[in-house]
Amino acid sequence: MATVTAPAPRLALPGVLRHRAAHKLLLLALAAAVLVPLADAHWSSGSWPGALTVDLSGPLGRANDWIIDNRDSSPLFLYFFGYISNAVVLSVRAVYLVLLAAGWAGVTALGALVAWRVAGVRLAVGTGVAFLVCGLLGMWVPTMQTLALMVVAVLTSVVVGALLGLAGGLSERADRALRPVLDTMQVLPAFAYLLPVVLVFGIGVPAAVLATVVYAAPPMARLTALGLRDADPEVLEAVESLGATGRQRLVTARIPLARKQLLLGLNQTIMMALSMAVIASVIGAGGLGDRVYQALASVDVGAALAAGIPIVLLAVVLDRVTAAAGERMGEQGPGLRPWLYALGATVAVALAARLAGALDWPSGWSLDIAEPVNRVVDWMTAHLYSGVPYLGGTADWAGHFTTWVLDPVRDGLQWLPWWAVLLIVAALAWVIGTWRTALTAVLAMAATGVLGVWKPSLDTLSQVLAAVAVTLVLGFATGIAAARSDRFERALRPVLDVCQTMPQFVYLIPVVALFGVGRAPAVAAAVVYALPAVVRITTQGLRQVDPAALESARSLGATSAQQLRQIQLPLARPALLLAVNQGVVLVLAVVIIGGLVGGGALGYDAVFGLAQGDLATGLVAGAAIVCLGLMLDRVTQPTERRTRKGA
């Protein structure tokens, strides 16, 4: 009878070392043990070594001078950029003249009838009221100017984004090539690319529209590519089996199956374009954004709010209409006849207003809210800024937050040797992703040193980390509460809409009035801007947890807290990680705004470069912010492989 040989005993490893993350950290420690002494011997262990810095001020300055000298004579400007500029101006002017010809009654009727056909009576009434409020605030003409610019910018963004998404959705190679381009377009702060756009197109509407397109096109491109890639394979196989060509499969199957994603892309493009309304006013966009910017320049919170409210109303109305259209996409509609009736009714209202001589908004129907709002702000400043019993006032809170949080984090990061910062970045990125993720994150962080802005980048990073920490604490707590209470979620939704669509410049002044000037109000502005996205993603992730898992936990006697801790949070881990990632990206997007109120660092450099026409300073600061955004994105967002393994 054959004897069975017992397997040789294996060396027992501690439990910690059996984890994949421990293996990665061990390999990284071995590599650091070899590379760090070499780096320390050649380039010291303090801040970023000057030997590894590249001075770009010379080449960028020469490029700046060449553009200025040749803008009026070079064929590139005369016959290419000039035609683009003229096309944009004519398009915006045509839309604006149509809106003026329709009059306030015609535009209001058109908006209400479109909302009625898409989403029902309630949203139609809300849309009509929103347009009337714009008129009551005395902002009808600026609202039409902004609407005309946004129509052209959104249509251009949709076309550009759809073409890019089409390429990415049909070709893996194109998708890999486009991904870093879209990342750069979405992370690069608006102020950073306003400068080259202004240099090429000059101050005015063309520069504002094209800057908006650069900012608003990526969501359309990403969602178009996602919709095309996620098309049902069985439907595609059935169409192919009928002998359809590639173009026929695209038109008859892929695009119809991706309609919801396409409409969601349109929704996000509209929201991002409207968020650019104020920033674009810095380079001559006009409209509501210019009113907000001028009011803030004179520290007139009431006037800024009067111009900011119509921007919020436009954003909320367009968000609701496009979202409702996405939910109803695929349903069998009543046909073309109701739309023709709606168009006929709009034309009839516009003609009646023209015959009555009431195209312009009546001047006697306007309300002045600037003065009462300014009185409220003055009262808040006088009573809440300092001297509040036991609480100390908002200025004291800002001072304590700066002293106890922002200063220690900044000083700690700047105290670390440059190689230690790169090592920490590599460890975090490799644990959550792959070695490619870690390499990308390390190279992005190192690029800030190569650009010569290592210390300002660490200062900006400290503000981002502090703002993200506050955002996540508040966002997760609020999202959990909203996921567990339908009533609380319904009450919270309009608040989130306002916070997400209100231009950063508008709520920046009350923040400064309460907290003073410095890094703390910059962090507060970033938290307000990023919080709605974190709350919404957290709520949606918790609500989408499998009900069967929750029912099983309840049947075993688990309490509500145990269900949350042991079932909902673990199963919603991908959504929570996405919330962290989006919180980081959105906080970083406001770092430029923070530079305007004493945030300093890279935000100040980018704003200074635009204000002074200094291409080198502005672009270097913008490129460093992009590198920070790329690094933080890789550190906070797991790769697909990591997510599937789940460890």
C-alpha positions as CSV (number, residue, x, y, z in Angstrom):
1,M,0.0,0.0,0.0
2,A,1.5,3.4,-1.0
3,T,2.4,5.7,1.7
4,V,1.3,9.3,1.7
5,T,4.0,11.8,2.3
6,A,3.0,14.7,4.4
7,P,3.6,18.1,2.9
8,A,6.6,20.0,4.1
9,P,5.6,22.6,6.8
10,R,5.5,26.1,5.5
11,L,7.0,29.0,7.3
12,A,4.2,30.7,9.2
13,L,4.0,34.5,8.5
14,P,2.5,37.0,10.9
15,G,-1.1,37.9,10.0
16,V,-0.1,41.4,8.9
17,L,2.4,40.2,6.4
18,R,-0.1,38.0,4.6
19,H,-1.9,41.1,3.3
20,R,-1.1,42.3,-0.2
21,A,-0.8,45.9,1.1
22,A,2.0,44.7,3.5
23,H,3.9,43.1,0.6
24,K,3.7,46.4,-1.3
25,L,4.9,48.4,1.6
26,L,7.7,46.0,2.3
27,L,8.9,46.2,-1.3
28,L,8.7,50.0,-1.2
29,A,10.7,50.1,2.0
30,L,13.4,48.0,0.4
31,A,13.5,50.3,-2.6
32,A,13.7,53.3,-0.3
33,A,16.5,51.8,1.7
34,V,18.6,51.8,-1.5
35,L,17.4,55.0,-3.3
36,V,17.0,57.4,-0.3
37,P,20.7,57.4,0.7
38,L,21.7,58.0,-2.9
39,A,19.3,60.9,-3.3
40,D,20.3,62.3,0.1
41,A,24.0,62.2,-0.9
42,H,23.5,64.0,-4.2
43,W,20.7,66.5,-3.4
44,S,20.6,66.8,0.4
45,S,17.5,66.0,2.5
46,G,15.8,69.4,2.9
47,S,13.4,71.1,0.5
48,W,13.4,70.4,-3.3
49,P,16.9,70.7,-4.6
50,G,17.6,73.5,-7.0
51,A,19.6,71.2,-9.3
52,L,16.4,69.4,-10.2
53,T,14.4,72.6,-11.0
54,V,13.7,73.8,-14.5
55,D,13.2,77.6,-15.1
56,L,10.4,78.0,-17.6
57,S,10.1,81.8,-17.2
58,G,12.3,82.5,-20.2
59,P,10.6,80.3,-22.8
60,L,7.1,81.2,-21.6
61,G,8.0,84.9,-21.5
62,R,9.2,84.7,-25.1
63,A,6.0,82.9,-26.2
64,N,4.0,85.6,-24.5
65,D,5.9,88.3,-26.4
66,W,5.6,86.5,-29.7
67,I,1.8,86.2,-29.3
68,I,1.4,89.9,-28.5
69,D,3.6,91.0,-31.4
70,N,2.0,88.7,-34.0
71,R,-1.7,88.8,-33.0
72,D,-2.6,91.3,-35.6
73,S,-0.3,90.2,-38.4
74,S,0.2,86.4,-38.3
75,P,-1.9,84.3,-40.7
76,L,-2.6,81.9,-37.9
77,F,-4.4,84.6,-36.0
78,L,-6.0,86.3,-39.0
79,Y,-7.3,83.3,-40.8
80,F,-7.8,80.7,-38.1
81,F,-8.3,82.1,-34.6
82,G,-9.9,85.2,-36.2
83,Y,-12.6,83.1,-37.9
84,I,-13.3,81.2,-34.7
85,S,-13.6,84.5,-32.8
86,N,-16.0,85.9,-35.4
87,A,-18.1,82.8,-35.4
88,V,-18.5,82.9,-31.7
89,V,-19.4,86.5,-31.6
90,L,-22.0,86.2,-34.4
91,S,-23.5,83.1,-32.7
92,V,-23.9,84.7,-29.3
93,R,-25.3,87.9,-30.8
94,A,-27.8,85.9,-32.9
95,V,-29.1,84.0,-29.8
96,Y,-29.2,87.3,-27.8
97,L,-31.3,89.1,-30.5
98,V,-33.7,86.2,-30.7
99,L,-34.2,86.3,-26.9
100,L,-34.7,90.1,-27.0
101,A,-37.2,89.7,-29.9
102,A,-39.2,87.2,-27.9
103,G,-39.4,89.6,-25.0
104,W,-39.8,88.7,-21.4
105,A,-43.2,87.2,-21.9
106,G,-42.1,85.0,-24.8
107,V,-39.0,83.7,-23.1
108,T,-40.9,83.0,-19.9
109,A,-43.7,81.2,-21.9
110,L,-41.1,79.2,-23.8
111,G,-39.3,78.0,-20.7
112,A,-42.5,77.1,-18.9
113,L,-43.9,75.2,-21.9
114,V,-40.7,73.2,-22.5
115,A,-40.6,72.3,-18.8
116,W,-44.3,71.3,-19.0
117,R,-43.7,69.0,-21.9
118,V,-40.6,67.4,-20.3
119,A,-41.4,67.3,-16.6
120,G,-45.0,68.2,-15.9
121,V,-47.0,71.1,-14.5
122,R,-45.1,71.6,-11.2
123,L,-41.7,72.2,-12.9
124,A,-43.4,74.4,-15.6
125,V,-44.7,76.7,-12.8
126,G,-41.3,76.7,-11.1
127,T,-39.6,77.6,-14.4
128,G,-42.0,80.5,-15.1
129,V,-41.5,81.8,-11.5
130,A,-37.7,81.5,-11.9
131,F,-37.8,83.7,-15.0
132,L,-40.1,86.2,-13.4
133,V,-37.9,86.4,-10.3
134,C,-34.9,87.3,-12.6
135,G,-37.0,90.2,-13.9
136,L,-38.2,91.3,-10.4
137,L,-34.6,91.5,-9.3
138,G,-33.9,94.0,-12.1
139,M,-31.6,91.5,-13.9
140,W,-33.6,90.6,-17.0
141,V,-31.2,92.0,-19.6
142,P,-28.1,90.5,-17.9
143,T,-29.9,87.2,-17.6
144,M,-30.6,87.1,-21.3
145,Q,-26.9,88.0,-22.0
146,T,-25.8,85.1,-19.8
147,L,-28.4,82.8,-21.3
148,A,-27.2,83.6,-24.8
149,L,-23.6,83.0,-24.0
150,M,-24.5,79.8,-22.2
151,V,-26.5,78.5,-25.1
152,V,-23.6,78.9,-27.5
153,A,-21.1,77.6,-24.9
154,V,-23.2,74.5,-24.0
155,L,-23.9,73.6,-27.6
156,T,-20.2,73.9,-28.5
157,S,-19.3,71.9,-25.4
158,V,-21.8,69.2,-26.2
159,V,-20.5,68.9,-29.8
160,V,-16.9,68.8,-28.8
161,G,-17.5,66.4,-25.9
162,A,-19.7,64.1,-27.9
163,L,-17.0,63.8,-30.6
164,L,-14.3,63.1,-28.1
165,G,-16.6,60.6,-26.3
166,L,-17.4,59.0,-29.6
167,A,-13.7,58.4,-30.2
168,G,-13.1,57.2,-26.7
169,G,-16.2,54.9,-26.6
170,L,-15.3,53.2,-29.9
171,S,-11.5,52.8,-29.4
172,E,-9.6,51.7,-26.3
173,R,-6.5,53.3,-27.7
174,A,-8.3,56.7,-28.1
175,D,-9.8,56.3,-24.6
176,R,-6.3,55.8,-23.1
177,A,-5.0,58.8,-25.0
178,L,-7.9,61.1,-24.1
179,R,-8.1,60.2,-20.4
180,P,-5.1,62.4,-19.3
181,V,-6.3,65.2,-21.6
182,L,-9.7,65.2,-20.0
183,D,-8.2,65.0,-16.6
184,T,-6.1,68.1,-17.3
185,M,-9.1,70.0,-18.8
186,Q,-11.2,69.2,-15.7
187,V,-8.6,69.8,-13.0
188,L,-6.8,72.8,-14.5
189,P,-8.2,75.9,-12.7
190,A,-10.1,78.3,-14.9
191,F,-7.9,81.2,-14.0
192,A,-4.8,79.3,-15.3
193,Y,-6.2,78.8,-18.8
194,L,-7.9,82.1,-19.0
195,L,-4.5,83.7,-19.5
196,P,-3.5,81.9,-22.7
197,V,-7.1,82.2,-24.1
198,V,-7.0,85.9,-23.5
199,L,-3.6,86.2,-25.1
200,V,-4.9,84.5,-28.3
201,F,-8.4,85.9,-28.5
202,G,-8.2,89.1,-26.4
203,I,-10.7,90.3,-23.8
204,G,-14.3,89.6,-24.8
205,V,-17.0,87.1,-25.5
206,P,-14.9,84.6,-27.7
207,A,-12.3,84.1,-24.9
208,A,-15.2,83.6,-22.3
209,V,-17.0,81.0,-24.5
210,L,-13.9,79.0,-25.3
211,A,-12.7,79.0,-21.7
212,T,-16.2,77.7,-20.8
213,V,-16.0,75.0,-23.4
214,V,-12.6,73.8,-22.1
215,Y,-14.1,73.5,-18.6
216,A,-17.5,72.1,-19.5
217,A,-16.8,69.6,-22.4
218,P,-15.0,66.8,-20.3
219,P,-18.2,65.5,-18.6
220,M,-20.0,65.1,-21.9
221,A,-16.9,63.3,-23.3
222,R,-16.6,61.0,-20.3
223,L,-20.3,60.1,-20.1
224,T,-20.6,59.6,-23.9
225,A,-17.7,57.2,-23.9
226,L,-19.1,55.4,-20.9
227,G,-22.6,55.0,-22.5
228,L,-21.1,53.7,-25.7
229,R,-18.8,51.2,-23.9
230,D,-21.6,49.9,-21.7
231,A,-24.1,49.3,-24.5
232,D,-25.9,45.9,-24.1
233,P,-23.7,43.3,-25.9
234,E,-26.7,41.1,-26.8
235,V,-28.4,44.0,-28.6
236,L,-25.2,44.7,-30.5
237,E,-24.8,41.1,-31.5
238,A,-28.4,40.9,-32.7
239,V,-27.9,44.0,-34.8
240,E,-24.7,42.7,-36.2
241,S,-26.3,39.4,-37.1
242,L,-28.7,41.3,-39.3
243,G,-25.8,42.4,-41.4
244,A,-25.6,46.0,-40.1
245,T,-22.4,48.0,-40.9
246,G,-20.3,49.6,-38.2
247,R,-22.0,53.0,-38.8
248,Q,-25.5,51.5,-38.8
249,R,-24.7,49.7,-35.5
250,L,-23.6,53.0,-34.0
251,V,-26.6,55.0,-35.2
252,T,-29.3,52.3,-34.6
253,A,-28.0,50.6,-31.4
254,R,-25.1,52.2,-29.5
255,I,-26.3,55.8,-29.5
256,P,-30.0,54.9,-28.6
257,L,-28.8,52.6,-25.8
258,A,-26.6,55.4,-24.5
259,R,-29.3,58.1,-24.4
260,K,-29.5,58.4,-20.7
261,Q,-25.8,58.8,-20.3
262,L,-25.8,61.4,-23.1
263,L,-28.5,63.4,-21.4
264,L,-26.7,63.1,-18.0
265,G,-23.6,64.5,-19.8
266,L,-25.7,67.4,-21.1
267,N,-27.0,68.0,-17.6
268,Q,-23.4,68.1,-16.1
269,T,-22.2,70.3,-19.0
270,I,-24.9,72.9,-18.4
271,M,-24.1,73.0,-14.6
272,M,-20.4,73.4,-15.2
273,A,-20.9,76.1,-17.9
274,L,-23.1,78.1,-15.5
275,S,-20.5,77.8,-12.8
276,M,-18.1,79.5,-15.2
277,A,-20.4,82.5,-15.6
278,V,-18.7,84.7,-13.0
279,I,-15.2,83.5,-13.7
280,A,-15.7,84.2,-17.5
281,S,-16.8,87.8,-16.6
282,V,-13.2,88.5,-15.6
283,I,-12.3,88.4,-19.3
284,G,-15.3,90.3,-20.6
285,A,-18.2,87.8,-20.7
286,G,-20.7,90.4,-19.5
287,G,-24.1,89.4,-18.2
288,L,-24.9,88.3,-14.7
289,G,-21.3,87.3,-14.0
290,D,-20.1,90.8,-14.7
291,R,-22.7,92.2,-12.3
292,V,-21.5,89.8,-9.6
293,Y,-17.8,90.6,-10.2
294,Q,-18.4,94.3,-10.2
295,A,-20.4,94.1,-7.0
296,L,-17.7,92.1,-5.3
297,A,-15.0,94.6,-6.4
298,S,-16.9,97.2,-4.4
299,V,-17.7,94.8,-1.5
300,D,-21.4,95.1,-2.2
301,V,-22.9,91.8,-1.0
302,G,-26.5,92.8,-1.7
303,A,-25.8,93.6,-5.4
304,A,-23.7,90.5,-5.8
305,L,-26.6,88.4,-4.3
306,A,-29.1,90.1,-6.6
307,A,-27.1,89.0,-9.6
308,G,-26.2,85.6,-8.2
309,I,-29.7,84.5,-7.5
310,P,-30.7,84.4,-11.2
311,I,-27.6,82.3,-12.0
312,V,-28.7,79.8,-9.3
313,L,-32.3,79.9,-10.6
314,L,-31.1,79.2,-14.2
315,A,-28.9,76.3,-13.0
316,V,-31.7,74.7,-10.9
317,V,-34.3,75.0,-13.7
318,L,-32.0,73.6,-16.3
319,D,-30.8,70.8,-13.9
320,R,-34.4,69.8,-13.2
321,V,-35.5,69.9,-16.8
322,T,-32.6,67.8,-18.1
323,A,-32.8,65.4,-15.2
324,A,-36.5,64.9,-15.9
325,A,-35.8,64.4,-19.6
326,G,-33.3,61.7,-18.7
327,E,-35.7,59.9,-16.4
328,R,-38.4,59.8,-19.1
329,M,-36.0,58.9,-21.9
330,G,-37.2,55.8,-23.6
331,E,-40.8,56.3,-22.7
332,Q,-43.3,56.5,-25.6
333,G,-44.1,60.1,-26.0
334,P,-47.2,61.7,-27.4
335,G,-45.5,62.7,-30.6
336,L,-44.6,65.9,-32.3
337,R,-48.0,67.6,-32.2
338,P,-47.8,68.8,-28.6
339,W,-44.4,70.4,-29.2
340,L,-45.8,72.3,-32.2
341,Y,-48.7,73.5,-30.0
342,A,-46.2,74.7,-27.4
343,L,-44.1,76.5,-30.0
344,G,-47.2,78.1,-31.5
345,A,-48.3,79.3,-28.0
346,T,-44.9,80.8,-27.4
347,V,-45.0,82.7,-30.7
348,A,-48.5,83.9,-29.9
349,V,-47.4,85.2,-26.5
350,A,-44.3,86.9,-28.0
351,L,-46.4,88.6,-30.8
352,A,-49.0,89.8,-28.3
353,A,-46.2,91.3,-26.1
354,R,-44.7,93.0,-29.2
355,L,-48.1,94.4,-30.3
356,A,-48.6,95.7,-26.7
357,G,-45.2,97.3,-26.7
358,A,-44.1,95.2,-23.6
359,L,-41.0,93.4,-24.9
360,D,-38.8,94.9,-22.2
361,W,-39.3,94.1,-18.5
362,P,-41.4,96.9,-16.9
363,S,-39.1,99.1,-14.8
364,G,-41.8,99.5,-12.1
365,W,-41.8,95.8,-11.4
366,S,-38.3,95.6,-10.0
367,L,-37.4,95.0,-6.4
368,D,-34.2,96.3,-4.7
369,I,-32.8,93.7,-2.3
370,A,-29.3,95.0,-2.2
371,E,-29.9,97.4,0.7
372,P,-31.7,95.0,3.1
373,V,-29.1,92.3,2.4
374,N,-26.3,94.7,3.1
375,R,-27.9,95.6,6.4
376,V,-28.1,91.9,7.4
377,V,-24.5,91.5,6.5
378,D,-23.5,94.5,8.5
379,W,-25.4,93.1,11.5
380,M,-23.7,89.7,11.2
381,T,-20.3,91.3,11.0
382,A,-21.0,93.5,14.0
383,H,-22.5,90.8,16.2
384,L,-20.9,87.5,15.1
385,Y,-17.4,88.5,14.0
386,S,-16.1,88.7,17.5
387,G,-17.2,89.2,21.1
388,V,-19.8,86.4,21.2
389,P,-20.1,85.2,24.8
390,Y,-18.5,81.8,25.4
391,L,-18.1,81.2,21.6
392,G,-15.7,83.9,20.8
393,G,-17.0,84.8,17.3
394,T,-16.3,83.6,13.8
395,A,-13.0,85.6,13.5
396,D,-11.7,83.7,16.6
397,W,-12.8,80.4,15.1
398,A,-10.8,81.2,11.9
399,G,-7.8,82.1,14.0
400,H,-7.9,78.9,16.0
401,F,-8.4,76.8,12.9
402,T,-5.4,78.5,11.2
403,T,-3.2,78.1,14.4
404,W,-4.2,74.6,15.3
405,V,-4.8,72.9,11.9
406,L,-3.5,74.8,8.9
407,D,-0.2,76.0,10.3
408,P,0.8,72.6,11.8
409,V,-0.1,70.7,8.6
410,R,1.7,73.2,6.3
411,D,4.8,73.4,8.6
412,G,4.9,69.6,8.9
413,L,4.7,69.0,5.1
414,Q,7.4,71.7,4.4
415,W,9.6,70.3,7.2
416,L,9.7,66.8,5.6
417,P,12.5,66.1,3.2
418,W,11.4,66.1,-0.4
419,W,12.1,62.4,-0.8
420,A,10.0,61.6,2.3
421,V,7.0,63.4,0.7
422,L,7.4,61.4,-2.5
423,L,7.8,58.2,-0.4
424,I,4.5,58.9,1.4
425,V,2.7,59.6,-1.9
426,A,4.1,56.4,-3.4
427,A,3.0,54.3,-0.4
428,L,-0.6,55.7,-0.4
429,A,-1.0,55.3,-4.1
430,W,0.5,51.8,-4.3
431,V,-1.6,50.5,-1.4
432,I,-4.8,51.6,-3.0
433,G,-3.9,50.9,-6.6
434,T,-1.1,49.4,-8.7
435,W,2.6,50.3,-9.3
436,R,1.5,52.4,-12.3
437,T,-0.8,54.4,-10.1
438,A,2.0,55.0,-7.6
439,L,4.5,56.0,-10.4
440,T,2.0,58.5,-11.8
441,A,1.3,60.0,-8.4
442,V,5.0,60.3,-7.6
443,L,5.9,61.8,-11.0
444,A,3.0,64.3,-10.6
445,M,4.2,65.4,-7.2
446,A,7.8,65.6,-8.3
447,A,6.7,67.8,-11.2
448,T,5.8,70.6,-8.8
449,G,9.4,70.6,-7.6
450,V,10.8,70.6,-11.1
451,L,8.6,73.6,-11.9
452,G,10.2,75.4,-9.0
453,V,7.0,75.7,-6.8
454,W,7.7,73.0,-4.2
455,K,6.9,75.0,-1.1
456,P,3.8,76.8,-2.5
457,S,2.5,73.4,-3.6
458,L,2.9,72.0,-0.1
459,D,1.1,75.1,1.2
460,T,-1.7,74.5,-1.2
461,L,-1.7,70.8,-0.3
462,S,-2.1,71.6,3.4
463,Q,-5.2,73.7,2.7
464,V,-6.6,71.0,0.4
465,L,-6.1,68.3,3.1
466,A,-7.7,70.4,5.8
467,A,-10.7,71.3,3.6
468,V,-11.1,67.7,2.5
469,A,-11.1,66.5,6.1
470,V,-13.8,68.9,7.1
471,T,-15.8,68.2,4.0
472,L,-15.7,64.4,4.5
473,V,-16.7,64.7,8.2
474,L,-19.6,66.9,7.5
475,G,-20.5,65.2,4.1
476,F,-20.5,61.6,5.4
477,A,-22.5,62.6,8.5
478,T,-25.1,64.5,6.5
479,G,-25.2,61.8,3.7
480,I,-25.9,59.1,6.3
481,A,-28.7,61.1,7.8
482,A,-30.2,61.8,4.4
483,A,-30.0,58.1,3.4
484,R,-31.9,57.1,6.6
485,S,-34.6,59.8,6.3
486,D,-36.6,60.6,3.1
487,R,-38.0,63.7,4.7
488,F,-34.6,65.0,5.6
489,E,-33.3,64.3,2.1
490,R,-36.2,66.2,0.5
491,A,-35.6,69.2,2.8
492,L,-31.9,69.0,2.1
493,R,-32.1,68.9,-1.7
494,P,-32.8,72.6,-2.4
495,V,-30.1,73.6,0.0
496,L,-27.6,71.4,-1.8
497,D,-28.8,72.8,-5.2
498,V,-28.2,76.3,-4.0
499,C,-24.7,75.5,-2.5
500,Q,-23.7,73.6,-5.7
501,T,-24.9,76.2,-8.2
502,M,-24.2,79.5,-6.4
503,P,-21.1,81.1,-7.9
504,Q,-18.1,80.9,-5.6
505,F,-17.6,84.6,-5.8
506,V,-21.1,85.2,-4.3
507,Y,-20.8,83.2,-1.1
508,L,-17.1,84.2,-0.8
509,I,-18.0,87.7,0.5
510,P,-20.2,86.6,3.4
511,V,-17.5,84.1,4.3
512,V,-14.9,86.8,4.3
513,A,-17.3,89.1,6.3
514,L,-17.6,86.4,8.9
515,F,-14.1,84.9,9.0
516,G,-11.9,87.7,7.8
517,V,-9.1,87.4,5.2
518,G,-6.7,84.5,5.2
519,R,-6.4,80.8,4.6
520,A,-9.4,79.9,6.9
521,P,-12.0,81.6,4.7
522,A,-10.4,80.0,1.6
523,V,-10.9,76.6,3.3
524,A,-14.5,77.5,4.3
525,A,-15.3,78.4,0.6
526,A,-13.9,75.1,-0.6
527,V,-15.9,73.2,1.9
528,V,-19.2,74.8,0.9
529,Y,-18.4,74.1,-2.8
530,A,-17.4,70.5,-2.3
531,L,-19.9,69.4,0.4
532,P,-23.0,68.9,-1.9
533,A,-21.3,66.4,-4.1
534,V,-20.0,64.4,-1.1
535,V,-23.4,64.4,0.5
536,R,-25.2,63.3,-2.7
537,I,-22.8,60.5,-3.6
538,T,-22.8,59.2,0.0
539,T,-26.6,59.2,0.1
540,Q,-26.9,57.5,-3.2
541,G,-24.3,54.8,-2.3
542,L,-26.0,54.0,1.0
543,R,-29.5,53.9,-0.6
544,Q,-28.3,51.4,-3.3
545,V,-27.2,48.8,-0.8
546,D,-28.9,45.5,-1.4
547,P,-32.2,45.5,0.6
548,A,-31.8,41.7,1.1
549,A,-28.6,42.2,3.1
550,L,-30.3,44.7,5.3
551,E,-33.3,42.4,5.8
552,S,-31.0,39.5,6.8
553,A,-29.3,41.8,9.3
554,R,-32.6,42.9,10.8
555,S,-33.8,39.3,11.1
556,L,-30.7,38.5,13.1
557,G,-31.5,41.3,15.5
558,A,-29.0,43.9,14.4
559,T,-29.6,47.4,15.6
560,S,-29.8,50.4,13.3
561,A,-26.2,51.4,14.2
562,Q,-25.0,47.8,13.6
563,Q,-26.7,47.7,10.2
564,L,-25.0,50.9,9.2
565,R,-21.5,49.9,10.5
566,Q,-21.5,46.3,9.4
567,I,-23.6,46.2,6.3
568,Q,-24.3,49.6,4.6
569,L,-20.8,51.2,4.9
570,P,-18.8,48.2,3.8
571,L,-21.2,47.5,0.8
572,A,-21.2,51.2,-0.1
573,R,-17.3,51.4,-0.1
574,P,-17.0,52.2,-3.8
575,A,-19.4,55.1,-3.5
576,L,-17.7,56.4,-0.4
577,L,-14.3,56.3,-2.2
578,L,-15.8,58.1,-5.1
579,A,-17.1,60.7,-2.7
580,V,-13.6,61.2,-1.3
581,N,-12.2,61.5,-4.8
582,Q,-14.8,64.1,-5.9
583,G,-14.3,66.0,-2.6
584,V,-10.6,66.3,-3.3
585,V,-11.1,67.4,-7.0
586,L,-13.8,70.0,-6.1
587,V,-11.8,71.4,-3.1
588,L,-8.8,71.8,-5.4
589,A,-11.0,73.6,-8.0
590,V,-11.6,76.4,-5.5
591,V,-8.0,76.9,-4.5
592,I,-7.8,79.8,-7.0
593,I,-10.8,81.5,-5.4
594,G,-9.0,81.1,-2.1
595,G,-6.0,82.9,-3.5
596,L,-8.3,86.0,-3.9
597,V,-9.0,86.1,-0.2
598,G,-5.6,85.5,1.3
599,G,-5.2,81.8,0.7
600,G,-1.8,82.5,-0.9
601,A,0.3,79.8,-2.4
602,L,-0.5,78.5,-5.9
603,G,-3.9,80.2,-6.0
604,Y,-2.4,83.6,-5.6
605,D,0.3,83.0,-8.2
606,A,-2.4,82.0,-10.8
607,V,-4.5,85.1,-10.1
608,F,-1.4,87.3,-10.1
609,G,-0.4,85.9,-13.5
610,L,-3.8,86.7,-15.0
611,A,-4.0,90.1,-13.5
612,Q,-0.5,91.1,-14.6
613,G,-0.5,89.3,-17.9
614,D,2.5,87.2,-16.7
615,L,2.2,84.0,-18.7
616,A,5.0,82.2,-16.9
617,T,3.8,82.7,-13.4
618,G,0.1,81.9,-14.2
619,L,0.8,78.8,-16.3
620,V,3.4,77.4,-13.9
621,A,1.0,77.8,-11.0
622,G,-1.8,76.3,-13.0
623,A,0.4,73.3,-14.1
624,A,1.4,72.7,-10.5
625,I,-2.3,72.7,-9.4
626,V,-2.9,70.1,-12.2
627,C,-0.1,68.0,-10.9
628,L,-1.5,68.2,-7.4
629,G,-4.9,67.2,-8.7
630,L,-3.5,64.3,-10.6
631,M,-1.6,63.1,-7.6
632,L,-4.6,63.4,-5.2
633,D,-6.8,61.7,-7.8
634,R,-4.5,58.7,-8.0
635,V,-4.1,58.5,-4.2
636,T,-7.9,58.6,-3.5
637,Q,-9.4,56.6,-6.4
638,P,-8.8,52.9,-6.5
639,T,-8.0,51.3,-9.9
640,E,-10.5,48.8,-11.4
641,R,-8.3,45.9,-10.6
642,R,-8.1,46.9,-7.0
643,T,-11.9,47.4,-6.8
644,R,-12.6,44.0,-8.2
645,K,-10.3,42.2,-5.8
646,G,-12.0,44.1,-3.0
647,A,-9.0,43.8,-0.6
